[in-house]
Amino acid sequence: MPDQFTDVTTTGYGGRIINSIKGVIIGLILFVVSFGLLYWNEGRVDLSNIAKTATEISSASISTDASLNGKLVSTTGNVNSDQIIGDNLYLNPDKFIAVERRVEMYSWIEKSESRNKTNTGGSETTETTYTYSKGWEENPKSSSDFKHPEGHENSQKSLESYTNKVTAATIGKYNFDPQSVTLPSFSKLPLNSQNVTLSDGAVLANDGYIFIKKSADGTFDNPQIGDLRISYHVLRPGFEGTIFGKLNGSKIDPYFDQKGNNLYRLFIGTRDQAISALHTEYTTLLWILRLVGFLLMWFGLMALFGPISVLLDILPIFGAISRSFIGVATFLVAFVLTIVTILVSMIAHSLIALIIALVITIGAIIAFFVMWKNKKKAGGATATATAPVQATPPASQLENYVRDARARGMSNDEIRQQLLSAGWSNDEVNKMLG
């Protein structure tokens, strides 16, 4: 049964408020970083699009087209090497393109789990359980970093992992550099007495490992702290592969485009399979980083409002309610901001998309003003059409009006202006005024 230790600590109300204020700074940093990460992620280059532009050449013979030298090409053919390599230790030299020696040590492994409880008055009790178990680790943790190192001491790893590659290889008639090209995945090598040479007490175990006892009583089935197990993963020659790179005579070299993007990859399979693998890699990382950006934004926003919940923790129920509300609200805000940031970043990184967005925006603005202008004209025309028409006064009333106006001392010009504005024609007014 694994060893367990439980530590209990209590943080006072004042200390929690101070810590939450410090958390605001961290939250602000996470919030800002999330925008940078999302923007950068949308601008990453999909190498499959570069690979599609590669000129496909035959690997059966060296190309005589001088115009292709220095250009990005791809070729598919049989991958081979005349060299033999091992790991310079236990694995016998053989025809491998690459060899990876993976060394694991039986070690103490620390895991921790914490539970927090808010107390009335605002203090918080943290109960942390440290669990120590044994297992195989390629990079064991130093015991000095354990919370409870006593009785869980890890020894220094006496043998490290190692990767070896041939210095020259071919794909069809073309040479390439296995030291600098990105190779496809390795496969695990079954071990036997023919492909390994054992020494220093090393023994074969389980057909896939070399076991090295470093303790007094260790066995592969019952290892002790410090014991080692070694496995090998290799890339053998003789497979059909596709390489992308710069053509340099009879050699395929690393390719860099004008923006510094590098494409020098060897794949197992055809050109189409290689391009598909590149696109899958890009898409997978794209969505992973989008999720990471969203989480950074969400956690950052929650940290910004953290002091509010801590202040309300003087009554734990209020603090719990506020955390739930803040969590939901910030989740929605972060989700919307993430989508908007992704869309804006996609447009900003794409010239075509930027031009389309500008055209749409300008078109929408023009359409708005045209509609507004037409609506204004229509409103004015309606008002004119529906305006009441003044009735022309009868002739008898007009005679009385002229007589009264003259009695008040008005001139003919003043009377004329009044009559014209009342709807009488110029001829009728002249006739009336004599």
DRENDO-1510 file (C-alpha; in Angstrom, 1 decimal, always signed):
<recs>
REC; n; res; u; v; w
REC; 1; MET; +0.0; +0.0; +0.0 .
REC; 2; PRO; +1.4; +3.4; -0.9 .
REC; 3; ASP; +2.6; +5.8; +1.9 .
REC; 4; GLN; +0.3; +8.7; +2.6 .
REC; 5; PHE; +0.8; +11.8; +4.6 .
REC; 6; THR; -1.7; +14.5; +5.3 .
REC; 7; ASP; -0.8; +18.1; +6.1 .
REC; 8; VAL; -3.3; +20.6; +7.4 .
REC; 9; THR; -2.8; +24.3; +7.2 .
REC; 10; THR; -5.1; +27.3; +8.0 .
REC; 11; THR; -4.9; +30.7; +6.3 .
REC; 12; GLY; -6.5; +33.6; +8.1 .
REC; 13; TYR; -9.1; +36.0; +6.6 .
REC; 14; GLY; -6.6; +38.8; +6.2 .
REC; 15; GLY; -4.0; +36.6; +4.6 .
REC; 16; ARG; -6.5; +35.3; +2.1 .
REC; 17; ILE; -7.5; +38.8; +1.1 .
REC; 18; ILE; -3.9; +39.7; +0.5 .
REC; 19; ASN; -3.4; +36.5; -1.5 .
REC; 20; SER; -6.5; +37.2; -3.6 .
REC; 21; ILE; -5.2; +40.7; -4.4 .
REC; 22; LYS; -1.9; +39.1; -5.5 .
REC; 23; GLY; -4.0; +36.8; -7.6 .
REC; 24; VAL; -5.5; +39.8; -9.4 .
REC; 25; ILE; -2.1; +40.6; -10.8 .
REC; 26; ILE; -1.6; +37.0; -11.9 .
REC; 27; GLY; -5.1; +37.0; -13.4 .
REC; 28; LEU; -4.4; +40.1; -15.3 .
REC; 29; ILE; -1.3; +38.5; -16.7 .
REC; 30; LEU; -3.1; +35.4; -17.7 .
REC; 31; PHE; -5.9; +37.4; -19.3 .
REC; 32; VAL; -3.4; +39.5; -21.4 .
REC; 33; VAL; -1.3; +36.4; -22.3 .
REC; 34; SER; -4.4; +34.6; -23.6 .
REC; 35; PHE; -5.0; +37.2; -26.3 .
REC; 36; GLY; -1.4; +37.0; -27.4 .
REC; 37; LEU; -1.5; +33.2; -27.5 .
REC; 38; LEU; -4.8; +33.1; -29.5 .
REC; 39; TYR; -3.5; +35.7; -31.9 .
REC; 40; TRP; -0.2; +33.9; -32.4 .
REC; 41; ASN; -1.9; +30.5; -32.8 .
REC; 42; GLU; -4.1; +31.7; -35.6 .
REC; 43; GLY; -1.1; +33.0; -37.4 .
REC; 44; ARG; +0.8; +29.7; -37.3 .
REC; 45; VAL; +1.7; +28.3; -40.7 .
REC; 46; ASP; +0.0; +25.1; -41.8 .
REC; 47; LEU; +3.0; +23.3; -43.3 .
REC; 48; SER; +0.7; +21.1; -45.3 .
REC; 49; ASN; -0.1; +24.2; -47.5 .
REC; 50; ILE; +3.6; +24.7; -48.1 .
REC; 51; ALA; +4.0; +21.0; -48.8 .
REC; 52; LYS; +1.3; +21.1; -51.5 .
REC; 53; THR; +3.4; +23.6; -53.4 .
REC; 54; ALA; +6.4; +21.2; -53.6 .
REC; 55; THR; +7.3; +20.0; -57.0 .
REC; 56; GLU; +7.0; +16.2; -57.1 .
REC; 57; ILE; +10.0; +14.5; -58.7 .
REC; 58; SER; +10.8; +10.8; -59.3 .
REC; 59; SER; +13.2; +9.1; -57.0 .
REC; 60; ALA; +14.2; +6.6; -59.7 .
REC; 61; SER; +16.7; +8.9; -61.3 .
REC; 62; ILE; +18.4; +12.3; -60.6 .
REC; 63; SER; +16.5; +15.2; -62.1 .
REC; 64; THR; +18.2; +17.0; -65.0 .
REC; 65; ASP; +16.0; +20.0; -64.6 .
REC; 66; ALA; +18.4; +22.7; -63.4 .
REC; 67; SER; +15.5; +25.1; -62.7 .
REC; 68; LEU; +14.4; +22.9; -59.8 .
REC; 69; ASN; +17.7; +23.4; -57.9 .
REC; 70; GLY; +17.0; +25.4; -54.7 .
REC; 71; LYS; +13.3; +24.8; -55.0 .
REC; 72; LEU; +11.0; +22.9; -52.7 .
REC; 73; VAL; +10.5; +19.4; -53.9 .
REC; 74; SER; +9.0; +16.1; -52.7 .
REC; 75; THR; +10.0; +12.6; -53.8 .
REC; 76; THR; +8.7; +9.2; -52.8 .
REC; 77; GLY; +10.9; +6.1; -52.8 .
REC; 78; ASN; +12.6; +3.4; -50.8 .
REC; 79; VAL; +14.5; +4.7; -47.7 .
REC; 80; ASN; +17.9; +3.0; -47.1 .
REC; 81; SER; +21.3; +3.4; -45.5 .
REC; 82; ASP; +24.5; +1.3; -45.9 .
REC; 83; GLN; +25.6; +2.2; -42.3 .
REC; 84; ILE; +25.1; +0.1; -39.3 .
REC; 85; ILE; +24.6; +1.5; -35.8 .
REC; 86; GLY; +23.7; +0.5; -32.2 .
REC; 87; ASP; +23.6; +2.4; -29.0 .
REC; 88; ASN; +27.3; +1.9; -28.3 .
REC; 89; LEU; +26.4; -0.1; -25.2 .
REC; 90; TYR; +24.1; -3.2; -25.3 .
REC; 91; LEU; +22.4; -3.1; -28.7 .
REC; 92; ASN; +24.4; -4.8; -31.4 .
REC; 93; PRO; +25.1; -2.6; -34.5 .
REC; 94; ASP; +22.6; -3.4; -37.3 .
REC; 95; LYS; +21.0; -1.7; -40.2 .
REC; 96; PHE; +19.0; +1.1; -38.5 .
REC; 97; ILE; +18.2; +4.6; -39.6 .
REC; 98; ALA; +17.9; +5.6; -36.0 .
REC; 99; VAL; +18.0; +4.0; -32.5 .
REC; 100; GLU; +16.5; +5.3; -29.3 .
REC; 101; ARG; +17.6; +3.8; -26.0 .
REC; 102; ARG; +15.0; +4.6; -23.3 .
REC; 103; VAL; +16.3; +4.1; -19.8 .
REC; 104; GLU; +13.8; +4.1; -16.9 .
REC; 105; MET; +14.6; +3.8; -13.1 .
REC; 106; TYR; +12.3; +2.3; -10.5 .
REC; 107; SER; +11.6; +5.3; -8.3 .
REC; 108; TRP; +9.5; +6.9; -5.7 .
REC; 109; ILE; +6.7; +9.0; -7.3 .
REC; 110; GLU; +5.0; +11.8; -5.3 .
REC; 111; LYS; +1.4; +12.8; -6.0 .
REC; 112; SER; -0.6; +15.4; -4.0 .
REC; 113; GLU; -4.3; +16.2; -3.7 .
REC; 114; SER; -5.7; +19.2; -1.8 .
REC; 115; ARG; -9.1; +19.9; -0.3 .
REC; 116; ASN; -10.1; +23.4; +0.9 .
REC; 117; LYS; -12.7; +24.3; +3.4 .
REC; 118; THR; -13.9; +27.8; +4.1 .
REC; 119; ASN; -14.6; +28.6; +7.7 .
REC; 120; THR; -17.0; +31.0; +9.2 .
REC; 121; GLY; -15.1; +34.3; +9.6 .
REC; 122; GLY; -13.3; +33.9; +6.3 .
REC; 123; SER; -10.4; +31.7; +7.2 .
REC; 124; GLU; -9.6; +28.7; +5.1 .
REC; 125; THR; -8.4; +25.2; +6.0 .
REC; 126; THR; -6.4; +23.3; +3.4 .
REC; 127; GLU; -5.9; +19.5; +3.8 .
REC; 128; THR; -3.2; +18.2; +1.4 .
REC; 129; THR; -2.6; +14.5; +1.1 .
REC; 130; TYR; +0.7; +13.4; -0.3 .
REC; 131; THR; +0.9; +9.9; -1.7 .
REC; 132; TYR; +4.1; +8.1; -2.4 .
REC; 133; SER; +4.2; +5.1; -4.7 .
REC; 134; LYS; +6.8; +3.2; -6.7 .
REC; 135; GLY; +7.0; +3.0; -10.5 .
REC; 136; TRP; +9.2; +3.2; -13.6 .
REC; 137; GLU; +10.2; +6.8; -14.5 .
REC; 138; GLU; +12.4; +8.0; -17.3 .
REC; 139; ASN; +13.0; +11.3; -15.5 .
REC; 140; PRO; +12.6; +10.5; -11.8 .
REC; 141; LYS; +12.0; +13.4; -9.5 .
REC; 142; SER; +14.7; +14.3; -7.0 .
REC; 143; SER; +13.8; +13.3; -3.4 .
REC; 144; SER; +14.9; +16.8; -2.2 .
REC; 145; ASP; +11.8; +18.2; -4.0 .
REC; 146; PHE; +9.4; +15.9; -2.1 .
REC; 147; LYS; +7.3; +17.2; +0.7 .
REC; 148; HIS; +8.2; +14.2; +2.8 .
REC; 149; PRO; +11.6; +12.9; +1.5 .
REC; 150; GLU; +12.2; +10.7; +4.6 .
REC; 151; GLY; +12.0; +7.1; +3.5 .
REC; 152; HIS; +11.4; +8.1; -0.1 .
REC; 153; GLU; +15.0; +8.6; -1.3 .
REC; 154; ASN; +15.6; +8.3; -5.0 .
REC; 155; SER; +19.2; +7.4; -6.1 .
REC; 156; GLN; +20.9; +9.2; -8.9 .
REC; 157; LYS; +20.1; +7.7; -12.3 .
REC; 158; SER; +23.3; +5.9; -13.4 .
REC; 159; LEU; +22.5; +5.6; -17.2 .
REC; 160; GLU; +20.7; +8.1; -19.4 .
REC; 161; SER; +18.5; +7.7; -22.5 .
REC; 162; TYR; +20.3; +8.1; -25.8 .
REC; 163; THR; +19.4; +8.6; -29.5 .
REC; 164; ASN; +21.7; +7.6; -32.3 .
REC; 165; LYS; +21.3; +8.2; -36.1 .
REC; 166; VAL; +23.2; +7.3; -39.2 .
REC; 167; THR; +25.0; +10.1; -40.9 .
REC; 168; ALA; +23.9; +9.3; -44.4 .
REC; 169; ALA; +20.8; +7.8; -46.0 .
REC; 170; THR; +19.1; +7.7; -49.4 .
REC; 171; ILE; +15.5; +7.8; -50.7 .
REC; 172; GLY; +15.6; +6.3; -54.1 .
REC; 173; LYS; +18.6; +7.9; -55.9 .
REC; 174; TYR; +18.7; +10.9; -53.6 .
REC; 175; ASN; +20.7; +11.5; -50.5 .
REC; 176; PHE; +19.4; +13.2; -47.4 .
REC; 177; ASP; +20.8; +14.0; -43.9 .
REC; 178; PRO; +19.2; +11.8; -41.2 .
REC; 179; GLN; +20.8; +14.0; -38.5 .
REC; 180; SER; +18.8; +17.1; -39.4 .
REC; 181; VAL; +15.7; +15.8; -41.1 .
REC; 182; THR; +12.6; +15.2; -38.9 .
REC; 183; LEU; +12.1; +11.4; -38.9 .
REC; 184; PRO; +8.8; +9.4; -38.6 .
REC; 185; SER; +7.9; +7.6; -35.4 .
REC; 186; PHE; +10.1; +4.8; -34.2 .
REC; 187; SER; +8.8; +1.3; -33.3 .
REC; 188; LYS; +9.7; -0.8; -30.3 .
REC; 189; LEU; +12.4; -3.4; -30.9 .
REC; 190; PRO; +11.9; -6.9; -29.5 .
REC; 191; LEU; +15.1; -8.0; -27.7 .
REC; 192; ASN; +16.9; -11.3; -27.7 .
REC; 193; SER; +20.3; -12.8; -27.3 .
REC; 194; GLN; +21.1; -12.2; -31.1 .
REC; 195; ASN; +20.6; -8.4; -31.1 .
REC; 196; VAL; +22.0; -7.5; -27.7 .
REC; 197; THR; +25.2; -8.2; -25.8 .
REC; 198; LEU; +24.8; -8.1; -22.1 .
REC; 199; SER; +27.4; -7.2; -19.4 .
REC; 200; ASP; +27.6; -5.8; -15.9 .
REC; 201; GLY; +24.9; -8.1; -14.5 .
REC; 202; ALA; +22.3; -7.0; -17.1 .
REC; 203; VAL; +19.7; -9.6; -18.1 .
REC; 204; LEU; +17.0; -9.9; -20.7 .
REC; 205; ALA; +13.4; -9.6; -19.3 .
REC; 206; ASN; +10.0; -9.9; -20.9 .
REC; 207; ASP; +11.3; -9.9; -24.5 .
REC; 208; GLY; +11.3; -6.1; -24.5 .
REC; 209; TYR; +13.7; -5.0; -21.8 .
REC; 210; ILE; +17.1; -5.2; -20.4 .
REC; 211; PHE; +17.0; -5.3; -16.6 .
REC; 212; ILE; +20.0; -3.9; -14.6 .
REC; 213; LYS; +19.9; -4.6; -10.9 .
REC; 214; LYS; +21.2; -1.8; -8.7 .
REC; 215; SER; +19.8; -3.0; -5.4 .
REC; 216; ALA; +20.6; -6.1; -3.4 .
REC; 217; ASP; +17.4; -8.0; -4.0 .
REC; 218; GLY; +15.8; -6.5; -7.1 .
REC; 219; THR; +14.3; -8.5; -9.9 .
REC; 220; PHE; +12.4; -7.5; -13.0 .
REC; 221; ASP; +9.1; -8.8; -11.5 .
REC; 222; ASN; +10.0; -7.3; -8.1 .
REC; 223; PRO; +12.2; -4.3; -8.7 .
REC; 224; GLN; +13.7; -2.2; -6.0 .
REC; 225; ILE; +14.4; +1.6; -5.9 .
REC; 226; GLY; +17.3; +2.4; -8.2 .
REC; 227; ASP; +16.9; -0.6; -10.5 .
REC; 228; LEU; +17.0; +0.1; -14.3 .
REC; 229; ARG; +15.1; -1.2; -17.3 .
REC; 230; ILE; +16.1; -0.4; -20.9 .
REC; 231; SER; +14.0; -0.6; -24.0 .
REC; 232; TYR; +14.9; +0.2; -27.6 .
REC; 233; HIS; +12.8; +2.0; -30.3 .
REC; 234; VAL; +14.2; +2.0; -33.8 .
REC; 235; LEU; +13.6; +3.1; -37.4 .
REC; 236; ARG; +14.6; +0.4; -39.8 .
REC; 237; PRO; +15.5; +1.1; -43.5 .
REC; 238; GLY; +13.7; -0.5; -46.4 .
REC; 239; PHE; +10.4; +1.3; -46.1 .
REC; 240; GLU; +8.5; +3.4; -48.7 .
REC; 241; GLY; +8.7; +7.0; -47.6 .
REC; 242; THR; +8.2; +10.6; -48.8 .
REC; 243; ILE; +10.6; +13.4; -48.1 .
REC; 244; PHE; +10.1; +17.2; -48.5 .
REC; 245; GLY; +13.1; +19.5; -48.8 .
REC; 246; LYS; +15.2; +21.7; -51.1 .
REC; 247; LEU; +16.7; +20.0; -54.2 .
REC; 248; ASN; +20.4; +20.4; -54.3 .
REC; 249; GLY; +21.6; +18.3; -57.2 .
REC; 250; SER; +21.5; +14.7; -56.0 .
REC; 251; LYS; +20.7; +15.6; -52.4 .
REC; 252; ILE; +17.6; +16.8; -50.6 .
REC; 253; ASP; +18.5; +19.6; -48.1 .
REC; 254; PRO; +16.5; +21.6; -45.5 .
REC; 255; TYR; +14.1; +24.0; -47.1 .
REC; 256; PHE; +13.3; +27.5; -45.8 .
REC; 257; ASP; +10.8; +29.8; -47.4 .
REC; 258; GLN; +11.0; +33.6; -47.5 .
REC; 259; LYS; +9.3; +33.9; -44.1 .
REC; 260; GLY; +11.7; +31.4; -42.4 .
REC; 261; ASN; +9.3; +28.5; -42.3 .
REC; 262; ASN; +11.3; +25.2; -42.4 .
REC; 263; LEU; +10.1; +22.0; -44.1 .
REC; 264; TYR; +12.5; +19.1; -44.0 .
REC; 265; ARG; +10.4; +16.0; -43.1 .
REC; 266; LEU; +10.5; +12.3; -43.9 .
REC; 267; PHE; +7.3; +10.4; -43.7 .
REC; 268; ILE; +6.3; +6.8; -44.1 .
REC; 269; GLY; +3.9; +6.4; -47.1 .
REC; 270; THR; +2.9; +8.5; -50.1 .
REC; 271; ARG; +3.0; +12.2; -50.7 .
REC; 272; ASP; -0.8; +12.5; -50.1 .
REC; 273; GLN; -0.5; +10.6; -46.8 .
REC; 274; ALA; +2.4; +12.9; -45.8 .
REC; 275; ILE; +0.4; +16.1; -46.6 .
REC; 276; SER; -2.6; +14.7; -44.7 .
REC; 277; ALA; -0.3; +14.0; -41.6 .
REC; 278; LEU; +1.1; +17.5; -41.7 .
REC; 279; HIS; -2.4; +19.0; -41.8 .
REC; 280; THR; -3.6; +16.7; -38.9 .
REC; 281; GLU; -0.6; +17.9; -36.8 .
REC; 282; TYR; -1.5; +21.5; -37.5 .
REC; 283; THR; -5.2; +21.1; -36.8 .
REC; 284; THR; -4.7; +19.2; -33.6 .
REC; 285; LEU; -2.3; +21.7; -32.1 .
REC; 286; LEU; -4.5; +24.6; -33.4 .
REC; 287; TRP; -7.5; +23.3; -31.3 .
REC; 288; ILE; -5.3; +22.5; -28.3 .
REC; 289; LEU; -3.9; +26.0; -28.2 .
REC; 290; ARG; -7.4; +27.5; -28.7 .
REC; 291; LEU; -8.6; +25.6; -25.6 .
REC; 292; VAL; -5.5; +26.7; -23.7 .
REC; 293; GLY; -6.1; +30.3; -24.6 .
REC; 294; PHE; -9.7; +30.1; -23.5 .
REC; 295; LEU; -8.8; +28.5; -20.2 .
REC; 296; LEU; -6.1; +31.1; -19.6 .
REC; 297; MET; -8.7; +33.8; -20.3 .
REC; 298; TRP; -11.3; +32.2; -18.0 .
REC; 299; PHE; -9.0; +31.6; -15.1 .
REC; 300; GLY; -7.6; +35.1; -15.5 .
REC; 301; LEU; -11.1; +36.6; -15.3 .
REC; 302; MET; -12.0; +34.5; -12.3 .
REC; 303; ALA; -8.8; +35.6; -10.5 .
REC; 304; LEU; -9.6; +39.3; -11.3 .
REC; 305; PHE; -12.9; +38.9; -9.3 .
REC; 306; GLY; -11.4; +36.7; -6.7 .
REC; 307; PRO; -11.2; +39.3; -3.9 .
REC; 308; ILE; -15.0; +39.7; -4.1 .
REC; 309; SER; -15.6; +36.1; -3.2 .
REC; 310; VAL; -12.9; +36.1; -0.4 .
REC; 311; LEU; -14.5; +39.2; +1.1 .
REC; 312; LEU; -17.9; +37.4; +1.1 .
REC; 313; ASP; -16.3; +34.3; +2.6 .
REC; 314; ILE; -16.9; +35.8; +6.1 .
REC; 315; LEU; -20.1; +33.8; +5.6 .
REC; 316; PRO; -19.0; +30.8; +3.5 .
REC; 317; ILE; -22.4; +30.4; +1.8 .
REC; 318; PHE; -22.1; +33.9; +0.3 .
REC; 319; GLY; -18.6; +33.2; -0.9 .
REC; 320; ALA; -19.7; +29.9; -2.5 .
REC; 321; ILE; -22.7; +31.6; -4.3 .
REC; 322; SER; -20.5; +34.4; -5.6 .
REC; 323; ARG; -17.9; +31.9; -6.9 .
REC; 324; SER; -20.6; +30.0; -8.8 .
REC; 325; PHE; -22.0; +33.2; -10.3 .
REC; 326; ILE; -18.5; +34.6; -11.2 .
REC; 327; GLY; -17.5; +31.2; -12.6 .
REC; 328; VAL; -20.5; +31.0; -14.9 .
REC; 329; ALA; -20.4; +34.7; -15.9 .
REC; 330; THR; -16.7; +34.7; -16.6 .
REC; 331; PHE; -17.0; +31.4; -18.6 .
REC; 332; LEU; -19.5; +33.1; -20.9 .
REC; 333; VAL; -17.5; +36.2; -21.3 .
REC; 334; ALA; -14.3; +34.3; -21.9 .
REC; 335; PHE; -16.1; +32.1; -24.4 .
REC; 336; VAL; -17.4; +35.1; -26.4 .
REC; 337; LEU; -14.0; +36.9; -26.2 .
REC; 338; THR; -12.2; +33.8; -27.3 .
REC; 339; ILE; -14.4; +33.4; -30.4 .
REC; 340; VAL; -14.1; +37.2; -31.2 .
REC; 341; THR; -10.3; +37.1; -30.8 .
REC; 342; ILE; -10.0; +34.0; -33.0 .
REC; 343; LEU; -12.1; +35.6; -35.7 .
REC; 344; VAL; -10.3; +38.9; -35.6 .
REC; 345; SER; -6.9; +37.1; -35.5 .
REC; 346; MET; -7.9; +35.0; -38.5 .
REC; 347; ILE; -8.8; +38.2; -40.5 .
REC; 348; ALA; -5.7; +40.1; -39.3 .
REC; 349; HIS; -3.4; +37.2; -40.4 .
REC; 350; SER; -5.1; +36.7; -43.8 .
REC; 351; LEU; -4.7; +39.4; -46.5 .
REC; 352; ILE; -7.6; +38.1; -48.5 .
REC; 353; ALA; -9.9; +37.8; -45.5 .
REC; 354; LEU; -8.8; +41.4; -44.4 .
REC; 355; ILE; -9.7; +42.8; -47.9 .
REC; 356; ILE; -13.1; +41.0; -47.9 .
REC; 357; ALA; -13.8; +42.3; -44.4 .
REC; 358; LEU; -13.0; +45.8; -45.4 .
REC; 359; VAL; -15.1; +45.6; -48.5 .
REC; 360; ILE; -18.1; +44.2; -46.5 .
REC; 361; THR; -17.6; +46.9; -43.9 .
REC; 362; ILE; -17.4; +49.8; -46.4 .
REC; 363; GLY; -20.3; +48.4; -48.4 .
REC; 364; ALA; -22.4; +48.2; -45.2 .
REC; 365; ILE; -21.6; +51.8; -44.3 .
REC; 366; ILE; -22.5; +53.0; -47.8 .
REC; 367; ALA; -25.7; +51.0; -47.8 .
REC; 368; PHE; -26.7; +52.5; -44.4 .
REC; 369; PHE; -26.2; +56.1; -45.6 .
REC; 370; VAL; -28.1; +55.4; -48.9 .
REC; 371; MET; -31.0; +53.9; -47.0 .
REC; 372; TRP; -31.0; +56.8; -44.5 .
REC; 373; LYS; -30.9; +59.4; -47.3 .
REC; 374; ASN; -33.8; +57.7; -49.2 .
REC; 375; LYS; -35.8; +57.4; -46.0 .
REC; 376; LYS; -35.3; +61.1; -45.3 .
REC; 377; LYS; -36.4; +62.1; -48.8 .
REC; 378; ALA; -39.5; +59.8; -48.6 .
REC; 379; GLY; -40.4; +61.4; -45.3 .
REC; 380; GLY; -40.2; +64.9; -46.8 .
REC; 381; ALA; -42.3; +64.0; -49.8 .
REC; 382; THR; -45.0; +62.5; -47.6 .
REC; 383; ALA; -45.1; +65.6; -45.5 .
REC; 384; THR; -45.5; +67.8; -48.6 .
REC; 385; ALA; -48.2; +65.6; -50.1 .
REC; 386; THR; -50.3; +65.5; -46.9 .
REC; 387; ALA; -49.9; +69.2; -46.0 .
REC; 388; PRO; -53.3; +70.9; -45.7 .
REC; 389; VAL; -54.3; +73.2; -48.6 .
REC; 390; GLN; -55.4; +76.6; -47.6 .
REC; 391; ALA; -58.8; +77.6; -49.0 .
REC; 392; THR; -58.9; +80.8; -51.1 .
REC; 393; PRO; -61.2; +83.4; -49.4 .
REC; 394; PRO; -64.4; +84.4; -51.3 .
REC; 395; ALA; -64.3; +87.7; -53.4 .
REC; 396; SER; -66.6; +89.6; -51.0 .
REC; 397; GLN; -64.3; +88.8; -48.0 .
REC; 398; LEU; -61.4; +89.9; -50.2 .
REC; 399; GLU; -62.9; +93.3; -51.0 .
REC; 400; ASN; -63.6; +93.9; -47.3 .
REC; 401; TYR; -60.0; +92.8; -46.5 .
REC; 402; VAL; -58.6; +95.3; -49.0 .
REC; 403; ARG; -60.8; +98.1; -47.8 .
REC; 404; ASP; -59.9; +97.5; -44.1 .
REC; 405; ALA; -56.2; +97.2; -45.0 .
REC; 406; ARG; -56.2; +100.5; -46.7 .
REC; 407; ALA; -58.1; +102.0; -43.8 .
REC; 408; ARG; -55.2; +100.8; -41.5 .
REC; 409; GLY; -52.8; +102.6; -43.8 .
REC; 410; MET; -51.2; +99.5; -45.5 .
REC; 411; SER; -49.6; +100.2; -48.8 .
REC; 412; ASN; -50.6; +98.3; -52.0 .
REC; 413; ASP; -47.3; +96.3; -51.9 .
REC; 414; GLU; -48.0; +95.1; -48.4 .
REC; 415; ILE; -51.6; +94.2; -49.3 .
REC; 416; ARG; -50.3; +92.4; -52.5 .
REC; 417; GLN; -47.9; +90.3; -50.4 .
REC; 418; GLN; -50.7; +89.2; -48.0 .
REC; 419; LEU; -53.0; +88.3; -50.9 .
REC; 420; LEU; -50.4; +86.3; -52.8 .
REC; 421; SER; -49.5; +84.3; -49.6 .
REC; 422; ALA; -53.2; +83.6; -49.1 .
REC; 423; GLY; -53.4; +81.8; -52.5 .
REC; 424; TRP; -54.6; +84.4; -55.0 .
REC; 425; SER; -52.9; +84.7; -58.4 .
REC; 426; ASN; -50.9; +87.7; -59.4 .
REC; 427; ASP; -53.5; +88.7; -62.1 .
REC; 428; GLU; -56.3; +88.5; -59.6 .
REC; 429; VAL; -54.4; +90.6; -57.1 .
REC; 430; ASN; -53.6; +93.3; -59.7 .
REC; 431; LYS; -57.3; +93.4; -60.8 .
REC; 432; MET; -58.4; +93.7; -57.2 .
REC; 433; LEU; -56.0; +96.5; -56.4 .
REC; 434; GLY; -56.9; +98.4; -59.6 .
</recs>
